[in-house]
């Protein structure tokens, strides 16, 4: 049974994580797409397909391994695991966001040199 205003806080989580939850997709999306486009331009079709296949295999393997680890450890260390995933997600977003900013700077620098 819902108990008023506190229910919204319980369903959405702590407000200190709300800014990161909103900002991450905006940072990750352009960086990932830009990195994929630049990598795809520099490689042949076969090499790009091989990289995509290997990346998908590696990502799925890591995801399955993390799922089994999470299921095994979540009852003993739930608080630490949730915090760890939050930290890893933020670090991944920082890395991809850094790649995006670097690509933007390189693009603007290249545009300035052409003019």
Residue pairs with C-beta under 8 A, 6 or more apart in sequence:
9 15
12 18
17 86
20 86
20 90
23 93
24 89
24 90
24 93
27 93
27 96
27 97
27 100
28 92
28 93
28 96
28 97
30 100
31 96
31 97
31 98
31 99
31 100
31 103
32 96
34 99
34 100
34 103
35 96
35 99
35 100
35 103
38 103
39 48
39 51
40 48
43 51
70 81
73 81
74 81
